[in-house]
Amino acid sequence: MAMDTSGFIARRYLFSRKYISLISTLTYISIAGVTIGTALLIVVLSVFNGFFDVVKSLLLSFDPDLRIESNEGATFTFSDELNSDLSAIPEITNFSPFVVGKAILTSSEEETQVVEVKGVDKETFIKMVEIEQSITSGVFDLEVRNRKPGIIIHEQLRNELFLSMNDEVALLSAAGMRKALTQITVPRSYRFDVRGAYLVQSVASSPSVYVELDAARRLFNARNQVSGIDIKLENNLDAAALKSELESRLGPEYKISTWYDLQKPLYDVMYLEKWGAYVILMIIVLVAVLNIIGSLTMIVIQKQRDIGILMSMGYSKSKVKSIFRKQGLLIGLIGCGLGGTIGFLLCWLQLEFGVIKLSSAFIIDAYPVDIRLLDISIILMGSLLLCLAASWFPSKRASEIQPAEAVRYE
């Protein structure tokens, strides 16, 4: 019976229907604070999740799920044994070797630009990334035609150097330039035909120019070696688990990087911003929690006589504490319930109808939203625990009331 009545008494103390008092006003303010804070947290964290997914999808359109590189040098031999090991793993849908390095690109107009050159195997590369869908001029053609191999450049670079399709450009590697300076020889450059231009939204690094794998090997003097192997998985969420498997299979001479590792500083900053926003917005809930402490403490002072009578009737200190803890729990449940509902509804409206738009210059037209149950659980549990913590001091104070003194002087 005592357990049942403690919940009834808690509700009566909080929401008295006789008159609107300062205590009930503070209670409603506390509930409003928890509601607003919870709703804002759900909306803001869902928007951060949405932007994370947008950036991730942009990067993964050109970044692999896994990348194998050498721990012992800039290049390594792509052996038949390594090829067999990768082919035997069922989670891997495709893999593509590449050679990468810095070079100076010179146009026929004597315009120069330092670029990152990536030599790829066309057949496997086009299955790895969405390069063909990104072509804005020409075609993705790296083959040797009229004794000149093809090159694919970024649209921005094409505009900066005033290049057109089938224009001739020359590439000179940094190693070739250094060799010319130290050995006092004419630097050897390699000539290419511009076969196509592509356009992607660059998020983390400057876009590459693409040439055929063997042409890049000649340019960077890599012979039969490669700079790395890009790997595509059925599900990129398996990358971390497969990274451990590859490390144990291939040994310490190879470095394995996941899609997250390749852009780790950017992803880390985005996670830091997300949880930094969580901590800052929890201050709104904390202000509401201070109101809860004030309103419950005032109830304790106002109801000293009632508490004294209850204790004289056999209510233990722990049962008196439970009355005020249930008040904190009740405020938390109402605030979190309302806030969770409002926050989820706002996110759903944005997700379905794109209510709040972004600038037309941005890559998407409305704020992205990704509602994650884990985030909502963390928000609701955090707010509820703060509300419960707020009831600790008032409940302790109520349990220390002496029944005889309370009844005598009230």
ZAMARGU-4260 file (C-alpha; in steps of 0.2 Angstrom, whole numbers, plus 5000, padded with zeros to 4 digits):
<rodrens>
0) 5000/5000/5000 | 5014/5012/5004 | 5022/5010/4988 | 5006/5013/4979 | 5002/5029/4989
5) 5019/5036/4987 | 5016/5038/4968 | 4999/5046/4971 | 5006/5058/4984 | 5020/5063/4972
10) 5007/5067/4959 | 4996/5077/4971 | 5011/5087/4977 | 5016/5091/4959 | 5000/5095/4951
15) 4988/5102/4964 | 4971/5107/4957 | 4966/5118/4971 | 4976/5133/4965 | 4991/5138/4954
20) 5006/5141/4966 | 5024/5146/4963 | 5028/5128/4966 | 5017/5122/4952 | 5023/5136/4940
25) 5041/5131/4943 | 5036/5113/4940 | 5028/5117/4923 | 5044/5128/4919 | 5055/5113/4923
30) 5044/5101/4912 | 5045/5114/4898 | 5064/5116/4900 | 5066/5097/4899 | 5055/5096/4884
35) 5063/5110/4874 | 5081/5103/4878 | 5076/5085/4873 | 5068/5090/4857 | 5083/5102/4852
40) 5095/5088/4856 | 5086/5075/4845 | 5084/5088/4830 | 5102/5094/4831 | 5110/5077/4833
45) 5100/5070/4819 | 5105/5085/4808 | 5123/5081/4812 | 5120/5063/4807 | 5113/5068/4791
50) 5128/5079/4787 | 5140/5065/4792 | 5131/5053/4779 | 5131/5066/4766 | 5150/5069/4768
55) 5153/5050/4769 | 5143/5047/4753 | 5153/5060/4744 | 5170/5053/4750 | 5165/5035/4747
60) 5160/5039/4729 | 5179/5040/4726 | 5187/5033/4742 | 5188/5014/4744 | 5181/5004/4759
65) 5198/4997/4762 | 5216/5002/4756 | 5232/4991/4756 | 5248/5000/4756 | 5266/4996/4761
70) 5273/4999/4778 | 5291/4998/4771 | 5291/5009/4756 | 5281/5020/4744 | 5278/5005/4733
75) 5277/4986/4734 | 5274/4971/4722 | 5256/4965/4718 | 5260/4947/4718 | 5250/4932/4713
80) 5249/4926/4731 | 5242/4943/4737 | 5229/4943/4722 | 5224/4925/4727 | 5222/4930/4746
85) 5211/4945/4741 | 5200/4934/4729 | 5197/4921/4742 | 5188/4933/4754 | 5170/4933/4751
90) 5166/4950/4758 | 5177/4958/4745 | 5167/4962/4729 | 5181/4971/4719 | 5199/4977/4721
95) 5210/4988/4710 | 5229/4992/4711 | 5235/5010/4708 | 5250/5020/4707 | 5250/5038/4714
100) 5262/5053/4715 | 5264/5071/4713 | 5268/5079/4696 | 5269/5095/4687 | 5256/5096/4673
105) 5260/5108/4658 | 5248/5113/4644 | 5253/5119/4627 | 5250/5137/4633 | 5264/5134/4645
110) 5252/5135/4660 | 5258/5124/4674 | 5250/5116/4689 | 5255/5104/4702 | 5243/5089/4702
115) 5241/5072/4710 | 5242/5059/4697 | 5233/5042/4700 | 5237/5028/4688 | 5223/5015/4688
120) 5218/4999/4679 | 5202/5005/4670 | 5193/4988/4670 | 5193/4987/4689 | 5193/5005/4693
125) 5177/5009/4685 | 5169/4996/4696 | 5176/5004/4712 | 5170/5022/4710 | 5157/5032/4701
130) 5169/5041/4689 | 5160/5037/4673 | 5144/5046/4680 | 5155/5061/4685 | 5162/5064/4667
135) 5156/5081/4661 | 5166/5082/4645 | 5173/5068/4633 | 5174/5050/4639 | 5184/5040/4652
140) 5197/5034/4640 | 5215/5030/4646 | 5220/5020/4631 | 5235/5024/4620 | 5229/5031/4603
145) 5240/5039/4590 | 5255/5034/4601 | 5248/5045/4616 | 5240/5038/4631 | 5224/5047/4638
150) 5222/5057/4654 | 5206/5062/4663 | 5207/5079/4673 | 5195/5088/4684 | 5184/5101/4677
155) 5191/5115/4688 | 5208/5111/4682 | 5202/5111/4664 | 5195/5128/4666 | 5211/5135/4675
160) 5222/5129/4661 | 5210/5133/4647 | 5211/5115/4640 | 5199/5107/4628 | 5196/5089/4623
165) 5211/5081/4614 | 5223/5095/4619 | 5241/5089/4623 | 5248/5090/4641 | 5264/5085/4648
170) 5268/5077/4665 | 5284/5078/4674 | 5286/5069/4691 | 5295/5076/4706 | 5308/5062/4705
175) 5311/5067/4687 | 5314/5085/4691 | 5325/5080/4706 | 5335/5069/4694 | 5337/5082/4681
180) 5344/5095/4694 | 5356/5083/4702 | 5363/5075/4686 | 5361/5091/4676 | 5351/5082/4662
185) 5335/5087/4653 | 5320/5082/4663 | 5310/5068/4654 | 5292/5072/4653 | 5278/5061/4647
190) 5264/5068/4635 | 5246/5064/4636 | 5230/5068/4627 | 5215/5075/4637 | 5201/5063/4634
195) 5189/5068/4647 | 5185/5079/4662 | 5175/5075/4677 | 5167/5085/4691 | 5165/5080/4709
200) 5162/5090/4725 | 5179/5090/4734 | 5177/5088/4752 | 5194/5084/4760 | 5208/5085/4746
205) 5211/5091/4729 | 5205/5080/4715 | 5217/5069/4705 | 5221/5067/4687 | 5219/5049/4680
210) 5231/5040/4669 | 5233/5022/4664 | 5242/5011/4677 | 5257/5007/4666 | 5259/5025/4661
215) 5260/5030/4679 | 5273/5017/4682 | 5284/5024/4669 | 5281/5042/4675 | 5285/5038/4693
220) 5298/5024/4689 | 5288/5011/4698 | 5292/4997/4686 | 5280/4982/4690 | 5275/4989/4707
225) 5260/4998/4714 | 5257/5011/4728 | 5242/5002/4735 | 5227/4992/4732 | 5209/4999/4734
230) 5196/4987/4740 | 5177/4987/4738 | 5166/4978/4751 | 5148/4972/4750 | 5145/4982/4766
235) 5157/4996/4771 | 5152/4994/4789 | 5162/4977/4789 | 5178/4987/4785 | 5184/4987/4803
240) 5182/4969/4805 | 5190/4965/4788 | 5204/4976/4792 | 5209/4965/4807 | 5208/4949/4796
245) 5219/4957/4783 | 5232/4962/4795 | 5233/4945/4802 | 5233/4937/4784 | 5246/4949/4776
250) 5258/4953/4790 | 5266/4968/4797 | 5274/4973/4780 | 5257/4980/4774 | 5247/4994/4781
255) 5228/4992/4780 | 5217/5008/4781 | 5198/5008/4782 | 5187/5022/4774 | 5187/5030/4791
260) 5206/5030/4792 | 5208/5038/4775 | 5199/5054/4781 | 5201/5052/4800 | 5204/5070/4804
265) 5188/5076/4795 | 5177/5062/4802 | 5184/5065/4820 | 5180/5083/4819 | 5162/5079/4814
270) 5160/5067/4828 | 5168/5080/4840 | 5156/5094/4834 | 5141/5082/4836 | 5145/5077/4854
275) 5151/5095/4858 | 5133/5101/4853 | 5126/5087/4864 | 5135/5093/4879 | 5131/5111/4876
280) 5113/5108/4873 | 5112/5098/4889 | 5115/5114/4898 | 5096/5118/4893 | 5091/5102/4902
285) 5103/5107/4917 | 5094/5124/4919 | 5078/5114/4920 | 5085/5102/4933 | 5090/5117/4944
290) 5071/5122/4943 | 5067/5105/4948 | 5078/5106/4963 | 5070/5122/4968 | 5052/5117/4966
295) 5055/5100/4975 | 5064/5109/4989 | 5049/5121/4991 | 5037/5107/4992 | 5047/5099/5006
300) 5047/5115/5016 | 5028/5118/5012 | 5023/5100/5016 | 5033/5098/5032 | 5018/5094/5042
305) 5011/5082/5030 | 5028/5073/5029 | 5028/5073/5048 | 5011/5065/5049 | 5016/5052/5036
310) 5031/5047/5046 | 5022/5046/5062 | 5009/5034/5053 | 5023/5022/5049 | 5031/5029/5033
315) 5050/5025/5033 | 5063/5037/5028 | 5066/5027/5012 | 5047/5028/5008 | 5047/5047/5010
320) 5063/5048/4999 | 5053/5038/4986 | 5039/5051/4985 | 5051/5065/4980 | 5061/5054/4969
325) 5045/5049/4960 | 5042/5067/4958 | 5058/5070/4949 | 5055/5054/4938 | 5038/5060/4934
330) 5044/5077/4928 | 5058/5068/4918 | 5046/5056/4910 | 5033/5070/4905 | 5047/5081/4898
335) 5057/5067/4889 | 5040/5060/4882 | 5035/5077/4875 | 5052/5082/4870 | 5055/5065/4861
340) 5039/5066/4852 | 5041/5084/4846 | 5059/5081/4841 | 5055/5065/4832 | 5040/5074/4823
345) 5051/5089/4818 | 5065/5077/4811 | 5051/5067/4801 | 5044/5083/4794 | 5061/5088/4788
350) 5065/5071/4781 | 5049/5069/4772 | 5046/5087/4766 | 5063/5096/4767 | 5055/5111/4777
355) 5071/5120/4780 | 5080/5123/4764 | 5099/5126/4761 | 5107/5137/4749 | 5105/5132/4730
360) 5124/5132/4729 | 5126/5118/4741 | 5126/5100/4735 | 5109/5096/4743 | 5093/5107/4744
365) 5088/5104/4762 | 5095/5100/4779 | 5099/5082/4779 | 5092/5072/4794 | 5096/5054/4800
370) 5086/5048/4815 | 5096/5035/4825 | 5088/5026/4839 | 5105/5025/4849 | 5106/5044/4849
375) 5088/5046/4854 | 5091/5033/4868 | 5107/5042/4874 | 5097/5059/4874 | 5082/5052/4884
380) 5092/5043/4896 | 5104/5058/4899 | 5089/5069/4902 | 5080/5057/4913 | 5095/5053/4924
385) 5097/5072/4927 | 5079/5074/4932 | 5082/5059/4944 | 5098/5067/4951 | 5089/5083/4954
390) 5077/5074/4966 | 5091/5068/4977 | 5094/5083/4988 | 5075/5087/4991 | 5072/5069/4995
395) 5086/5068/5007 | 5080/5084/5016 | 5062/5077/5017 | 5069/5061/5025 | 5078/5070/5039
400) 5062/5079/5045 | 5058/5075/5063 | 5039/5070/5064 | 5037/5077/5082 | 5045/5094/5077
405) 5035/5095/5061 | 5018/5092/5069 | 5022/5103/5084 | 5026/5119/5075 | 5016/5118/5059
</rodrens>
